[in-house]
Amino acid sequence: MDLYGLIVMATVLTLQIPESESQPDVCGRSPRNTRIVGGQDAPAGSWPWQASLHRPTHFCGGSLINKLWVLSAAHCFSSSNPAGLKVILGLQSQEGVNSNKQTFNVAQIIVHPSYNSGTSDNDIALLQLSTPVTFTDYISPVCLAASDSTYFSGVNTWVTGWGNTASGVSLPSPQNLMEVQVPIVGNRQCNCDYGAGRITDNMLCAGLAAGGKDSCQGDSGGPLVSKQGGVWVQGGVVSFGIGCALPNFPGVYTRVSQYVNWIQSQITSNQPGFITFSSSGTDSDLNVSCKDVPPISVTITTTTTTTTTTTTLAQTTTPAPVVCGRAPLNSRILGGSSVVRAGEWPWMASLLHNGTHVCGGTLVAKDSVLTNANCFSGPFVASEWAVVLGRLKQNGSNPSEVSFNVINITLSNLTGTNIAVLKLSAQPTLNNFIQPICLDNGQTFPVGLTCWAAGWSSGTGGDEKILQEFKTSVQNCGNASTSDSICTDVFTLGTGDSGDPLMCVKDGSWYQAAVLSFTGTSGTSSRRKRETALMVFEKLTRFQTFLTRSLGTFLSPVSATNSTSNSTSNSTASTAAIMTTNQGTPIHFPSLFCLHLLILALCLQLFS
């Protein structure tokens, strides 16, 4: 080979080696990954940087970035205490034998200091392992996107993890590592989808406009990677989304290239490999403008020698309908810890009697809360009760909470278990921390569906009495089966849990299947025994007549709003309606249609 050839070869090799002299091992190599298009299960060793975080079971993903550090998402960690946290590398399945795996303790958890749980901005964290990793074909680090990386719309990326295969649908046994290929969605388009200002420069979006491919619950913290010149580069960390794989709601990821300086400042030696990922062509996202945008304010400023006058002109838009079952801050981890974060269950209500928490409840209409009738033993006076929405802690500061007086309490009157509806003195302003849940209106909750309960059980949640959550799954009721019952695995109910919800997500929207009850006995009245212990609850469909009489028409779910919008070719307007908190009344289309017919008839009369 001549001198010129040697120089060219040296140049190519230099470009492919990570920009870090202190990183002796080349990152981003996966000798066992030969595919171009992906399937479902990822063959062993395809993604050798993939990490599984356990406490004590899998709850989040991560990526190995050098011998001692793993990159993940900030929202995976409710505290910086690493006790009990394990990082497993080289893992293929969550069940069975994994001969290539290595398990590590964690020395420290470093969450980004500017992480905002309310907006999910700066959703990134670093885990320092207690001992160095031994690299193999099945365990090696990924390269990280350098600060000057570019991700244009349409760039192919891969996401991997052991999360759900759909909203509320757990990964089936033996829970093999999954992979999915999704294209980048530009931030302008993503902001049109989620609502202007929701997607920051620290975020990266990926998904299909038609839906069907996405990360999901349990994938949080895992990597989004792309291949460049034979090297795999991580551009994103799984962060959040609305539902999973819904049309016009791409997955949202933390943009790794924004955090190069922070990562380098935390890792003092053996720096990860940083590679500039460059997109080819032009970015089509630069030409995107939202067809229908949320209400905006245009500020016109005129300045004279003595005063400055500002006039605000509000854009006129049709008020958006109130939808149910939407939880913008409900992260994809959902249950890595029993401690809830602010806004994860935005319909939760704390019922106070003379200022003391007595029961839980849920916001189910614009001005009404649902709870259990056993919260009101004996004579009761509505004026002695209050409802707090947006609350996380029973003790301590809750900046997002709002209190309402109760003006009316109505109890159902059926044999056995009963429920109650509380009418509030005013309609709450909906936001990320206060949203209504959908009511079970004849929904089918299949066996195996993951569901949740949440509440302020007495004696739990520490000194601050933080809202707790419990993960369960729908089970076959066996002999206890009726059309009005739903059965789940056993979970703990305590004093203060009466009125709390059993919640299941379907098609991207959260539904309340039942109202929980605590009777103070060792086995609650709703728990029945069989070979496998079960909890049996009365479905809300049993109270359909009472709820319709008390609430009127039930609120429509997010997914229904999306479907209506898509059928009318107005997906952007639909998204704005979902994301806004305006409580105005929607247009009634039958009335408009009749008006158009009347005008047409008058015109025909005039010109006949």
ABEGO torsion letter per residue (X at the ends): XBAAAAAAAAAAAAAABBBBAABABBBGBBAABABABBBBBBBBGABAABBBBBOABBABBBBBABAABBBBBAAABABABABGBBBBBGBABABEBBAABBBBBBABBBBBAABBAAAGBGBBBBBBBABBBBBBAABBBBBBBBAABBBBBGBBBBBBEABBABBGBBBBOAGBBBBBBBBBBBAAAAAAAAEBGABBAABBBBEBAAEGBBBBBGABGBBBBBBBGGBBBBABBBABEBEBGBBGBBBBBBBAAAAAAAAAAABABGBBBBBBBBBBEBBAAAABBBABBBBBBBBBBBBBAABBBBBBBBBBBBBBBBBBGBBAABBAAGGABABBBBGABAABBBBBBGGBBABBBBBABAABBBBBAAABBEBBBAAABBBBBGBABABEBBAABBBBBBABBBBBBBBEBBBBBBBBABBBBBBAABBBBBBBBGBBBBBGBBBBBBEBBBGBGEAAGBBBBBBBBBBBAEAABBAABBBBBBBBBBBGABGBBBBBBBGGBBBBABBBBBAGBABBAABBBBABBBBBBBBAAAAAAAAAAAAEBBBBBAAAAAAAAAAAGBAAAAAAAAABABABBBBBAAAAAAAAAAAAAAAAAAAX
